Amino acid sequence: MASVTAIRQALRDTIQTALGYDVIQGYDTVPGIANLPAFVIEPAKTDFAVAMGRGTDDWTFNIYVFASRADEALGQNTLDPFISGAGAKSIRQVIFNNPSLGLTDGTTAFVRGMKGYGGSSKEAYMPMVGAILVVCVYTDGAVE
């Protein structure tokens, strides 16, 4: 059974390893200040009643993806490849290629969709554009 902390860290590590620190900075907890472009992992909800006998836990995570909006067109052009369905910078493609997230307990992850494209958020007084990727993670719900 993977804990919420282990899944959060595995999501970050899987994406960060595939895309590289020079391309995007990943955070498994909400940072005080983020280097852009960046993604932040947030547990959103869970369902412990997917299978009888604690067979499967169903987790939903939001991955917030941000880019600088100092230049609006450049910010959106920076953001778009990360939230696209496929491609060299696609977070969906990374998770599709690594559904176990490196965990060995039967974990399976996939990106369900994207929501909330836009931006007026500010981090350290820096305007940002962003979107939210919704990730589903199924893991063994058995007691350790």
ABEGO torsion letter per residue (X at the ends): XBBAAAAAAAAAAAAAAAAEAAABBBBABBBABBBOBBBBBBBABBBAAABBGGABBBBBBBBBBBBBAABAAAAAAAAAAAABABEAABAAAAAAABAAGGBAAGBBBBBAEBBGBEEABBBGGBBBBBBBBBBBBBBBABBX
